[in-house]
Amino acid sequence: MGRTPKGRAVMEVGADGVALITLINPPVNSLSFDVLNSLKESYEEALRRDDVKAIVITGANGKFSGGFDITAFGGIQAGGEVSKPGFVSVEILTDTVEAARKPSVAAIDGLALGGGLEVAMGCHARISTPNAQLGLPELQLGIIPGFGGTQRLPRLVGLSKALEMMLMSKPVKGVDAHSLGLVDAVVAPDQLVKTARQWALDILECRRPWVYSLYKTDKLEPLGEAREILKFARTQAQKQAPNLTHPLVCIDVIEAGIVSGPVAGLWKEAEAFQELLRSDICKSLVHIFFAQRGTTKVPGITDLGLVPRRINKVAILGGGLMGSGIATALILSNYPVILKEVNEKFLQAGIGRVRANLQSRVKKGAMTQEKFEKTFSLLKGVLDYESFKDVDMVIEAVIENVSLKQQIFADLEKFCPPHCILASNTSTIDLNLIGEKTRSHDRIVGAHFFSPAHVMPLLEIVRTQRTSPQVIVDLLDIGKKIKKTPVVVGNCTGFAVNRMFFPYTQAALLLVEHGADVYQIDRAITKFGMPMGPFRLVDLVGFGVAIATGGQFVQNFPERTYKSMIIPIMQEDKRAGETTRKGFYVYDDKRKASPDPELKKYVEKARGISGVAIDPKLMKLSDKDIVEMIFFPVVNEACRVYAEGIAVKAADLDIAGVMGMGFPPYRGGIMFWADSLGSKYIYSRLEAWSNLYGGFFKPCAYLAERAAKGAPLVRNLKLVFVHHINT
Ligand SMILES: C[C@H](O)CC(=O)SCCNC(=O)CCNC(=O)[C@H](O)C(C)(C)COP(=O)(O)OP(=O)(O)OC[C@H]1O[C@@H](n2cnc3c(N)ncnc32)[C@H](O)[C@@H]1OP(=O)(O)O
């Protein structure tokens, strides 16, 4: 029995002589090899048949195409099916579609991304719906457009706009695509195919221009100007992502087309595309793409056939930084919100924060004044529980105080309806403890947002043994509606993200007490790809928060806590981070951080208290050693979280690290990166350091077991391993 094809293109010839070719490969009509081969065959048939005068290409179910089939990448990377360079870009799109004697028009609804837009650009005209999304987001997968996009897009919209769309993986809407010249007309969805058919016939009868986008030059800037634009783009790309080379390859390929002509550009693109497809960066980013989509698939929860309940009204307790951020996120997605505070002063401050969050959007031009008014009107401030009788969900976001939270949850049980979800935004406290004074354990859940909650993309959904699957399904749905990536984790101190964060900061402190330099550590970690180093981060979150959360770790995991006095000593001296303008760095009026020579004094004092001697080896660590000494303890903790079942899938930890800690996505996330280095290597290094510097580095049982077997840390790892990306 043959294998079932993965999608197809079907052709239907109308009485008007137009062949309608439809791409079919649910859910997004991605271009698998089967679809591409079938598209080629359909075209060849349409060109052969005398009853076909013109061709319209479209996608099934209101979506043109989401691009080349990303699920095929793994196979190609593992050495499987691959087409010869230029098979699609030259043979199909240029020599068959664009060079045909019959005109082709793309009818675009929903989305035309990556290869999808490239197919459309090979046609002689494009008609789209106003809200369709058109773009070349390939760079976010570590590759460049490979079906001619690097050559055709600049010729349709000009070099500057094309570079912006490609380098930032930023799609445009149909209406904007029209004003840019990327599409020729915008029509309502019900007029789309009809208009495209007529357009194709009009081209045939010379009522409309027959445009070969590959050879258009009117939008291209003159050569000198183009070179300047490309030079600027290179500088920007290097500044924004110094560890990534594929954006530079993309710029080189575009330049080749401008300097040596589009056909030379197409061939250069084809070669570069095939090479990048096999790169470590691409493997990592594709892993992240699927891991992110996989977080909403929770075995034993989302496979039960439960349907999310409608949430009409949400209440938030506490209008501080977190509460106001969460309220902002919710009203931005049209949820009516009640914000409760303990007195009028705090309430007004909380409401003021929400207003400021929205106003900053208006200032940036991301929100109209009218939308501001409408959104802000969804928020209502209260001082008592009177209006809680019809809320569907409450999110408690008060200070991290167990008895206060226990009292609040007991009150909530009294004032909220029995179906109401009772969520806490605690970042560390055990939810069973919070709910101890209630009998509502099945509807108690953690909804851990990250600050600022209306901006940060991650939502940790924490379930206890007793949280009902329905409540998790409801929260996953809310997460999707407020555009967060949810990660479902088990209940424990620190959950997933903070458990990984603890050793990150502690390792950095341990190194400094043993003689390493604060600023070299931050530099090495930033070079590795973190948005900032551990010390700059502690300054940002403030020493108060660092001490409070660190305290939780000391209390719960004493055997692996490194107790450093550096932060408390500095705090005593009124250095508590950025807000006090002094921490590990000093800050000027514009909050620019500069190293402080005075820091030595505090480090020496802390060293004196802990009795730690300087280790000359740690004074001259390489950047690679710094990265490993800081991240291997994080890997170690991630292994514990995984082995304890706090995270169901290792890929969830990858997403938690990327979205909650800022771990570089192009390294694939913490577990994926660890497996690229090998469990044996990580184990042996941790083991050696634990002999030298104590239990903080001691490899956990799971890591030891995987290393002994020579097995990857991720069970059932099917991915192609990446090699170590040099730090
Ligand atoms: C040669 C070429 O130049 C190379 C290329 O074309 S590379 C591909 C370029 N295209 C892209 O990068 C688009 C990637 N996709 C997306 O950005 C988003 O999925 C989307 C905007 C298309 C849809 O978003 P949204 O509606 O939120 O749904 P989302 O959950 O992301 O995707 C729906 C499903 O389609 C799948 N999917 C999306 N795009 C896909 C693609 N190009 N190939 C294969 N599967 C794809 C997703 O994995 C998901 O599968 P699941 O339901 O099993 O988890």
The ligand as an SDF file (V2000), in Angstrom:
LIG
                    3D

 54 56  0  0  0  0  0  0  0  0999 V2000
   10.7190   28.0900    0.9760 C   0  0  0  0  0  0  0  0  0  0  0  0
    9.9480   28.9650    1.8920 C   0  0  0  0  0  0  0  0  0  0  0  0
   10.4330   30.2760    1.7240 O   0  0  0  0  0  0  0  0  0  0  0  0
   10.0970   28.5080    3.2800 C   0  0  0  0  0  0  0  0  0  0  0  0
    8.8250   28.6460    4.0370 C   0  0  0  0  0  0  0  0  0  0  0  0
    7.7780   28.9160    3.5410 O   0  0  0  0  0  0  0  0  0  0  0  0
    8.9720   28.3440    5.6810 S   0  0  0  0  0  0  0  0  0  0  0  0
    7.3750   28.6060    6.3060 C   0  0  0  0  0  0  0  0  0  0  0  0
    7.0230   30.0430    6.3750 C   0  0  0  0  0  0  0  0  0  0  0  0
    5.7930   30.1860    7.0430 N   0  0  0  0  0  0  0  0  0  0  0  0
    5.7330   30.4960    8.3390 C   0  0  0  0  0  0  0  0  0  0  0  0
    6.7230   30.7410    8.9930 O   0  0  0  0  0  0  0  0  0  0  0  0
    4.3640   30.5260    8.9560 C   0  0  0  0  0  0  0  0  0  0  0  0
    4.3490   29.7050   10.2110 C   0  0  0  0  0  0  0  0  0  0  0  0
    3.0510   29.6510   10.7630 N   0  0  0  0  0  0  0  0  0  0  0  0
    2.5380   30.6470   11.5040 C   0  0  0  0  0  0  0  0  0  0  0  0
    3.1130   31.7080   11.6820 O   0  0  0  0  0  0  0  0  0  0  0  0
    1.1930   30.4150   12.1130 C   0  0  0  0  0  0  0  0  0  0  0  0
    1.0580   29.0290   12.3080 O   0  0  0  0  0  0  0  0  0  0  0  0
    0.0110   30.9140   11.2490 C   0  0  0  0  0  0  0  0  0  0  0  0
    0.0560   32.4590   11.2230 C   0  0  0  0  0  0  0  0  0  0  0  0
    0.1040   30.3660    9.8660 C   0  0  0  0  0  0  0  0  0  0  0  0
   -1.3120   30.4340   11.8710 C   0  0  0  0  0  0  0  0  0  0  0  0
   -1.3540   30.8380   13.1990 O   0  0  0  0  0  0  0  0  0  0  0  0
   -2.5490   30.3350   14.1820 P   0  0  0  0  0  0  0  0  0  0  0  0
   -3.8420   30.5640   13.5170 O   0  0  0  0  0  0  0  0  0  0  0  0
   -2.2830   30.9810   15.5020 O   0  0  0  0  0  0  0  0  0  0  0  0
   -2.3980   28.7760   14.3050 O   0  0  0  0  0  0  0  0  0  0  0  0
   -1.1490   27.8870   14.7410 P   0  0  0  0  0  0  0  0  0  0  0  0
   -1.5240   27.1520   15.9750 O   0  0  0  0  0  0  0  0  0  0  0  0
    0.1140   28.6700   14.7450 O   0  0  0  0  0  0  0  0  0  0  0  0
   -1.0640   26.8850   13.5110 O   0  0  0  0  0  0  0  0  0  0  0  0
   -2.1010   25.9540   13.2550 C   0  0  0  0  0  0  0  0  0  0  0  0
   -1.4680   24.6400   12.8940 C   0  0  0  0  0  0  0  0  0  0  0  0
   -0.8470   24.7940   11.6160 O   0  0  0  0  0  0  0  0  0  0  0  0
    0.4880   24.3320   11.6830 C   0  0  0  0  0  0  0  0  0  0  0  0
    1.2890   25.1320   10.7520 N   0  0  0  0  0  0  0  0  0  0  0  0
    1.3020   26.4660   10.6240 C   0  0  0  0  0  0  0  0  0  0  0  0
    2.1360   26.8300    9.6240 N   0  0  0  0  0  0  0  0  0  0  0  0
    2.6560   25.6980    9.1300 C   0  0  0  0  0  0  0  0  0  0  0  0
    3.5690   25.3990    8.0830 C   0  0  0  0  0  0  0  0  0  0  0  0
    4.1150   26.3660    7.3380 N   0  0  0  0  0  0  0  0  0  0  0  0
    3.8700   24.1100    7.8730 N   0  0  0  0  0  0  0  0  0  0  0  0
    3.3260   23.1210    8.5860 C   0  0  0  0  0  0  0  0  0  0  0  0
    2.4480   23.3220    9.5970 N   0  0  0  0  0  0  0  0  0  0  0  0
    2.1160   24.6070    9.8480 C   0  0  0  0  0  0  0  0  0  0  0  0
    0.8900   24.5710   13.1380 C   0  0  0  0  0  0  0  0  0  0  0  0
    1.9790   23.7580   13.4930 O   0  0  0  0  0  0  0  0  0  0  0  0
   -0.3880   24.1890   13.8610 C   0  0  0  0  0  0  0  0  0  0  0  0
   -0.4270   22.8000   13.9230 O   0  0  0  0  0  0  0  0  0  0  0  0
   -1.1440   22.0720   15.1740 P   0  0  0  0  0  0  0  0  0  0  0  0
   -2.5700   22.4940   15.1320 O   0  0  0  0  0  0  0  0  0  0  0  0
   -0.9030   20.6390   14.9120 O   0  0  0  0  0  0  0  0  0  0  0  0
   -0.4250   22.5730   16.4100 O   0  0  0  0  0  0  0  0  0  0  0  0
  1  2  1  0
  2  3  1  0
  2  4  1  0
  4  5  1  0
  5  6  2  0
  5  7  1  0
  7  8  1  0
  8  9  1  0
  9 10  1  0
 10 11  1  0
 11 12  2  0
 11 13  1  0
 13 14  1  0
 14 15  1  0
 15 16  1  0
 16 17  2  0
 16 18  1  0
 18 19  1  0
 18 20  1  0
 20 21  1  0
 20 22  1  0
 20 23  1  0
 23 24  1  0
 24 25  1  0
 25 26  2  0
 25 27  1  0
 25 28  1  0
 28 29  1  0
 29 30  2  0
 29 31  1  0
 29 32  1  0
 32 33  1  0
 33 34  1  0
 34 35  1  0
 34 49  1  0
 35 36  1  0
 36 37  1  0
 36 47  1  0
 37 38  1  0
 37 46  1  0
 38 39  2  0
 39 40  1  0
 40 41  1  0
 40 46  2  0
 41 42  1  0
 41 43  2  0
 43 44  1  0
 44 45  2  0
 45 46  1  0
 47 48  1  0
 47 49  1  0
 49 50  1  0
 50 51  1  0
 51 52  2  0
 51 53  1  0
 51 54  1  0
M  END
$$$$
